[in-house]
């Protein structure tokens, strides 16, 4: 995350979507489809809330 945010004044937000047993980066990696659908809703809400309104970031950070 430092490489993305370390030298920039822009806030960075990471929202994990993986299930706890996803075997990330292995041959049998998996992701539950419901996690994907939920993540789409979460990211859409984040972008709709913070996308164009810089003052919303200041409020959320406090």
Secondary structure, 3 states (H helix, E strand, C coil): CHHHHCCCCCCCCCCCCCCCCCCCCCCCCCCCHHHHHHHHHHHHHHHHHHCCCHHHHHHHHC
